[in-house]
Amino acid sequence: MAPSAVTVSPTVAAAEVSKAVTLKAGNGTPTVTSKQEATISSLLNGDWSAFTFNPIRESTVSRAMTRRYFADLDAYAESDIVIVGAGSCGLSTAYVLAKERPDLRIAIVEAGVAPGGGAWLGGQLFSAMVMRKPADAFLRDIGVEYEDEGDYVVVKHAALFTSTLLSKVLAMENVKLFNATAVEDLITRKEKDGSVRIAGVVTNWTLVSMHHDDQSCMDPNTINAPLVISTTGHDGPFGAFCVKRLVSMEQLEKLGGMRGLDMQTAEDAIVKRTREIVPGLIVGGMELSEVDGANRMGPTFGAMALSGVKAAEEALKVFEIRKKQNAV
């Protein structure tokens, strides 16, 4: 039975109510003991002059952060799937994969401090986000409202889409986001036929990666995974990194390079061509435009979401095969 409501002043709220509430599992066994917590309504219009936070040592804050982060580093050093890039395509991929396979350990590596890529705004820094149908199905799945304009829909602010998707992905127990972290290289395995299979990523702090030229050697870290999904966007400081690395490894002869803007062909091509480029590496989103010489699509985002759906589908097709190969 839920505890009865308690009105708490800001002063009392800071110290919490002293009486503990014991929550019981279905079998009647006590499992969690907590204290009555303050609510916003209990804080409003209270005596703020007497307000105080609970006491804490600075080292406690440091330990609370570092203990959890290093536990995550340890847990995800062996991942099932690594997604490179936490833009609209990468987050969509993570959302679908984590829902379909909650047993998989999924690490997302994002070079920026703020995940979301270019999906916080529409075109030319305008607010609204346009998605052509049938990408509206993805919006309904994550619970984002939109205006229906016939062949396309409009979300009132792109940040509504991105923040909703990001919050859902981060709430999933089998997903960990490592932001401000760059992928500097790919872990490779040479097969008997001479081909190369991707078996993970090489990582470093983004700020370290940006200063390799003016500092002494700063070695990286690694994450092993039987499958990597790269969604780093078109060419840029960290964009299209994985496919550019394939060229330098002679696994691709050359990149096709992104062509001019053509919405009619670009979005279809990105979704249809989302695929495993070499064993162990699936590429989605605008990074594909650099591989295939596809057109850019401009300020329409349906292909980003549905390329993520397709990337998840392609991953589930080959995951068990790559997992067996990676165990050797």
N, C-alpha and C positions, 0 to 999 in steps of 0.2 A: 504494500500500500504506500502511495506517495506521501511524503511528509506534508504536514499542513503548512499553509503559507505563513511567512514571517515577515513583518515590516522591519527593515534594517536601516539604521542611519549610516551615513558615510563613515563615521568613526567606528561603529560596530562592524560595518562591512569590511573595513580594512583588516580587522583582527579575526574576522569570520565568527560565526556563532559557535560557541564552545561545544555545544551538544552534538555528538556524532550521530550520523544516521547509518544504520547497517542495512545494506541491500543484500537480499538473499537470492540465490539461484533457484531454479525450479524444484530442486530436491530439498530446499530449505536450508542448505549449507551456507553460512555467511561467506561472502566472496569479496565484497568491497566495503570499506569503511570510508566515508567522506563527511565533510562538514557542509552545513547549509551555506550556500554562496549568495552573494549580493546580486541584485538585478539592477538594470539601468533605472527602472522606475523607483527602486529603493534609494538610489543615489540622488536622483533629481530632487531639487528643492530641499535638500538636507542642509545640515550645518557644515558647509565647506571649510569654514575657518578652523574646524577641529579635525579635518580630514588628514589621514596619514596612510601611506602604504605599509604593507607588512615589512618587517626588517629583513635585510639580506646583506651578505658580504659580497664584495665584487668578485672574489674568486669563485663563489657559488655560481654566478652567471657564466663565467668562463667555463667552468666544469660542465654545466648543463648543456652548453653548446658543443664543446669539443668532444665530450663523451659520446653524444649521439652521432656526431658527424663521423668520428673515427669508427664507430660501430657500423655505420652505413658503408664506409669505405671497405671495411673488412667483409661485410656481407655481400656487397655487389662487385667485389673484385672478380668473382665468378658469377656472371649473369647469364641468363638465357638469351636475352635480346638486348642489344644496345641501340638506342635511337639517337642519331647525331643531329642536333638542331631541334629547338623547342619552339619553332614557329607554328603557323596554323596547320601545316601538313604533319609535322612531327607530333604535335599534340593530338591531332585527330587519329593518327596511327596508334599512339599510346592508349587513347581512350577505347578504341575498338579492340585492340589486342588484350588489354587488361580485363575488359568485360568478357570477351570470349574465352580467355584462358587465365583465370585468376591464379592458376598454379605457377605461371611463369614469372620469373624475376626479371623485371624490365628496368633498365637504367637509361635515363635521358641525360645526354651531355650537351650543355648549351654554353656557347662562348660568352654570351652577354650576361650582364647582371640581371637584366629584366627579360624573362622569357616572353614569347609571343611574336618575335620577329617583326615583320611589317604589318601585322594584323591589328595593331592598336588603333589605326586610323584607316580611312578609305583612301582614295586617290588624292594626290596633291594636298595632303594634310586635312582633307575634309573628314567629317565625322562618320557619315553613314557608310554602311557596308552593303554592297550589292552582291547577291548570289543568284545565278541562273538556275532554274529548275532543271533536274530534280534534286539539287543540293539542299533544298528546303527540308528534305527528309532528315538530314543531319541536324538541322536546327531544332526540329521537333523532338528528336531523340535526346538532345541535351537540355531542352526546355527553354530555348531562346525565342522570344516573340518577334514577329516580323510583320511588315505590311506586304500584302500580296498584290503584285502589279501585273499579274497574268503570266508572262513567260519568265519573270524574275521576281525575287522578293528583296525587301530592303530592311535591314536591321538598323534601328535608329542611331546606334553608335557602335562602331566596330569593337570598341572596348567591352561592350556588353557580351559579344560573342567570345572574345578572347579570354576575358576574366572568368566567364562561366565555364568554358572548356577547361581552362587551367585549373580552376578550383576542383572540378570533378576529377581530373587526372591526379592531382596531388593528394586527393582524399583516398585514392585507391591504395590498398595496403601492399600491393605487389609492385608498386612503381616508386622509383626514387629519382628526383631531379638533382643533378649536379650542375648548378649554374655558375657563371664566371669561370668555367672550365673549358679549355679548348682541346679538340682532337688534333694532335700533331702528326699522327701517323697511324697506319693500320698494321695490326699483327697478321702475319701471313704464314701459311703452311704450303710447302711445295708438294704436289701430288705426284704419283708415280709416272703419270703421262707428261709431266713437266709443267702443267698448269698450276695456277696459284689459287688457293682458297683463303678467304678472309676469316680470321679466327679471333677477332677482338679489335680493340682500339688502344692507342697510345695517347695519354692525356697529360695535361699540365695546366697550372693556373693560367688564365688568359693573360694576365698582366706579365707573367713570366714569358709566355710565348711571344708577346709583343716586344720583348727586350733581349732576345737571343743575340742580336747583332751588337749590342753595346754592353753586354755583361759577359762574365765568364760562363763556362759550361754549366747548364742547369738541367740535369737529367730529368726525364719525365716519369710518369707512373703508367700503369696498364690496367685494362679491364678485359678479361677473357670472356668470349661469348661465341657460340656457334653461329650466330646470325647478327649482322649489323644492318641497320636501316638508316640510310643517309638522306637527310632532308634539309640540307644547308642553304638552299636557295641558289640563285644564279650567281655568276662570278662576282667576287668582292673580296674584302680582307680575309674573311673566313668562309665565304660562299664557294660552293662547288668544290670544296676541298678534297673530298674523298675521290671524286672522279678525276680530278687533276692528278691526284696521287696515283691512280691507276695508269695514267699515261706515263708518268715517270717510272713506274714499275714495268712498263711495256706490256700491260694487260689490256690496254686500249691503244690503238694506233695513234689516234688524235681525238680531240673533242670537236663536235660539230659546230659549237658556238651558237648562242641565242640569236634568232632572227627577229625581224621587226614585228611590231604589234599587229596581231590579227586575232581578235577574240573568237571569231567563228571557228577557227581551226585549232587555236592554241589550247583551249581548255579540254576539248575532246582528246587531243594528242597526249596531254600530260597524264590524264586518267588512264587512257588505254595502254600507254607505254610504261606505266609504273611496273617495275619488274626486277628480277634478280639479274644484275649486270654481269657479275662474275660469281662463282660459288661463294656463298656466305655474305654477299653484299647486295641488298635491295636498295634501289634509288627511287625516290618519289619527289613530287613537287617540282619547283622550278630548277632544281639541280639537273633534272632530266633534260631541260632545254639545252643545256651545255653539252650533254652527251649526244643528243639526237639532232641538234640543229633545229629545234622547234621554235615556233614563234612565241613571243612574249604575249601575255594576256592583259596586262594592265590592271586597272582597279576593279576586278571582279574575282571573287574568292571561292566560287563553287568548286573549282578544280582542286584547290588546296585541301578542302575537306574530303572530297571523294577520292583524291589520290591517296590520302591517308587510309581511307577504307580499303582501297585496292592494295596498298602496301601491306596492311594487316592480313588481307586474304592471301597474298603471295607468301607472306611469312609463314602462315599456318600450313601452307601446302608443302613447304620444304623443311620446316623446323626439325622434325624428327630425324630426317635424313642427315641434316647438318649436325645435329646433336650426336648422332652415332659416329660421324666422321671426326668430330671434335674430341671425342673420348679417347681416341687412339693416341 
